[in-house]
Amino acid sequence: MNHLITTLDKFESISLEGMDKVKLMNRVDTKYIFNVSRLPELLSQLSIDYYLLIIGNSGFGKYENQYLDTARYDMYLQHHNGKLNRHKIRFRTYRNTGHTFFETKFKTNKRRTIKSRVEVTDPDYSISHAASKLLVPTGYTADMLHESLMVNFTRITLVSKTVPERLTIDINLNYSSKGNTCDYPELTIAEVKQSRASGSVFAKLMCEFHIQPFAFSKYCLGIASLNPSIKNNNFKYKIHHVNKLCREHS
């Protein structure tokens, strides 16, 4: 972690307030995955073009996602089966600030991501009246949902200096569900978030490093990893690729 701190010290900082112009709640996402050993070299080439989000004097954000799904894991299975116009539903806690939000994510058949959220104060992940309003467009109701997966990770957030773009880099991925746990300490998940697909310094850098875009879901990886009996044949290649990357060293 020390080598990452040294690399991040080279970035100009941006605050949460400064990020208001790039909330990107309706956006196009492009994901990449690679071994964490490659991250310092990649970051060292981004400091000229991106700001680093700093919260409480730290460039590392601590995130906790409590995902909800039906008893049959319908949202997982819809993703597995390739259905578009699908949803993910979760509580997200930002450990650096203590704020928790109830969030719905809608992946459209145009492959755009539309996120809606409302801040909540109840620590036991109960769905409030305000949160239940966000469920209406999803077709799910509070009594249909249960806690399906807890995901913890560390996030580095970069903001482009020239275009409406955020770049999130997630490391230290840890899953837990029903007393079972697993983690992927060698995995890095980078995601370019833009209002529309356009030029990205990071995407160009990925091309130079021969790292291709990789459609990927942290939620689905966790469910498939912790539930060996659940249908996962369409994800086997992706899980194999993740495990192969985790064994690599630069």
C-alpha angles and dihedrals in degrees: 000000000000093000089053091051090052091050094047091052087073093065127093109237133239127194130225088257090053090055093061091098091059104044088129097190088164108044154129115257128204118186133199130183130199143148114289090234088075094054101087092054092047094048092049089064095051105057094092094055104035140053120223119231110235122195119178093348091305132110090198117085119202112216133188120189121189105193123203127207139158122274088260093048091241095168092051092047093048089056092044091051093050097249115163123206087053134149142222120197126196151142112243122199121193102210093195092062103020093234119141126197133189106224139187121195120198120196107200128209085252087062094246121139117225115189127192125182146167128198116248132194102194107102096203096073095247115157110246126207091261091049092048089060089064089057094061096084091045096062091232126113129206094253090056093059135080135175104276107167140004116211124189124184145149118246133201110197122201127185123204115243093212112030137034096270138128123195118200121192116193125197138162092046113193129177133194133177132161093346095313123112140184136167142197106210094167096052125099121191115195122186128190111208119195137162086236134359107276142136115317127185090212094050089052090050091051089054091051089052091047092242110144128206110271123198103226142159123204088200095053093045090054095047092047092046095051100035108055092175095058121099108269108147093119090054098047094097091050093047090048090050092050092050091047092051091049090058093053125100127193 
